[in-house]
Amino acid sequence: MQTSKSKRSSWIWILVISLLLFILVSLYILSAKPKDYPDFVTESPSPTGVKALYTYLAGEFEDVSSWDHEPGLLPKDDKQLLIMVEPFLVLESHEQNAYQSFMESGNTILLFKQNPDDMFQLKTEQIFLPPTNETEGTVVMQEGSEYDADIQSPFRLVTGEGDETLLEDEQGTIAMKRSVGEGQLIVVTEPMLMMNDALLNADHLQLVLSLLNESEYEEIVFDEYIHKNPNVFTLWTVFPQWFYVLLIQGALLALLWLWARGKRFGPIKAPPREDTVRFSDERIVALASWYQRRKRYQESLLLQADYIKLLMQERWGIPYRKEWNEIGERLDRKWQSLTSEEVQIFVRELVQVLQKDKVKKAEFLVWTKKLDRLREEVENR
């Protein structure tokens, strides 16, 4: 018993050490896996991020930061340039009102969005782009400066009274400026210009910097609140992956601890019930063995015949008090598997056997089979 316990304890320690090694390896693999970043976020070094421009501006200006809170909390007394790059969120009316109030207080919003239709009362129109990969062309600033740029957006801005066109091409207005209270709204329909992999292509950097210079500001803020997409948060993204690794390993360790404490899982592997339970017919079995050892075959046949008469009274309605030679006709009507002659012979020979003082074993076995056949006939009909 002590040996089995020590073996089980050894296996448990081996499993615990294996699980700990697995945790360490899993954490190393997860930490070495490249992180996935959303598009257009300032912390993303991937080709679709805007970390390159954010890092460049942080090196050129003193006050460059990111903002990830609700727009209602934006400070309104500072002269800020808020850069919004391709918002993921569909802004609610109260959020748009907060941004509107922010601009009316004397701040500027620089919005890069491919289709800003219905955002800040803006209107766009869709144009036809030729089916070619060569999208680089010449765009013109208001003051006449020309830039080479890769314009892929199929949308152009619809300008109204008081709107100032800042950037256009042959297809229409790409960027415009609108006064909002004491502040300004600058809109650009080509956010791809800001991406890390496109910023140094053609004249994109010079073009972006010229758009930044369209307003006066003392601080540059990148809006990250608009990149909080509620639809991407699921059960598996709420917590970091290492947390789920520890959770799974903790569950396995709990199972091992329960097993070490002797808790049972699954069905009980017990011996068959008949090996341990004393059945109610043991007395009958013992009595039959006693009759065999004592060779009391005659008394055994009398008991069998008497039991069958009780069954015939219960099942067939043949009176128990009548003798065997008195029930031949009624037995003939009930015993369908034998002919009338066979039934009469059976009754006559049975009476002769029951009247004997002693019966040999061979004769006892023959009549036991005959009586069993009659008993089965009575029980089955």
C-alpha positions, 0 to 999 in steps of 0.5 A: 500500500505504501509503495503504491502511494509513493509511486502515485506521488512520484507521478504527480511530481513528474506531471507538475514539473512537466506542466511548469515547463510547458507554461514557461515554453508557452509564455516564451512562444507567445512573447516571441509572436509578432503583435497584431496592430490595428490600422492607422494607430500611432503605436503600430510599427506595421506597414499599415500604422502611422507610428513613423509620422507620429515619431517624426512629429514628436522629434520636431515638436515639443508637444505631441501626444495621443488621446484615448478618452471620450471627446467630451473630456478634450481640453478646450482652452488650449490651441490644439491640432487634433489629428483623426486618421480613419476612425473605426467608430461610427460617432454618436450624435453626442460625440460629434457634438463634443468634437464640434464644441472642441473646434468652436473653442478655437481648436483644429481637427485634421480628419483623414477619412476615405469617405467622411460622408455625414460626418460633421455635415460633410458630403462626398461623391464617388468617382470612377477610378481606372482599372490600373495599378498606376494611381500615382498622379499630380495633385495641386495645392491652393497656392499652386504647389504641385505634388506627386501622390498616390491617390487611391480613394474613390471619393471626392469632397463636395464643397459648399459656401465658405469651404476652402479647397486645399488639395485637388486633382482632375477628379475633384477636391481631395482636401478642404478647410472649413471654419467652425466657430473660432476653430477649423475643420480640415478634411482629407479623403486619402488616409493612405498618405499617413501609413508607414509604408507610404509616407516616404513614397512620392511627395507624401511627407511634404504633402502631409506637412503642408496640410499640417501647416494650414492651421495655427496650433501649439500642441499636436494630438493624435486621436486614438479614441476613434480606434476603439472598435467595440466589435473586436473585443471578444472573450479571447481578446479581453485578457492577454493570451498568457492569462489563458495559458495560466488559467488552463494550467491552473485547471489541470493542476487542480485536477491533479490535486483532486486526484492526489486527494483520492477523489473519484472520476468516472464509474466505480470498478467494483467486483460483480455483485454476485461475488459479494452478495448473499442471494435469497435462493442460497437455502434452496441451492444448499437443500438441493446439494444436500439431497444430492449428497444423501442420494435422496432422489425419491424425495426430490422427485416428490418435491418437484412433482408437488411444486408442479401441481401447485403451478398447474393449480395457479396457471391452469386451474387444475386442483392441487388436491387431485392425484396425478392419475385423476388429472390426465384428461385435463392435463391432456387439454392443456399440454399442447406439445404432447399427444394424448397418448404421450400424456397418458403414458407420462402420467402413468409412468410418473405415478409408478415412479412416485410410488417407489421407495427408492429411485436411482440417479439415472432414473432421477435425472430422466424424470427431472428433465421430464418434469422440467419440460412440464414446468416450462409448459405450465409457466409459458402458457 
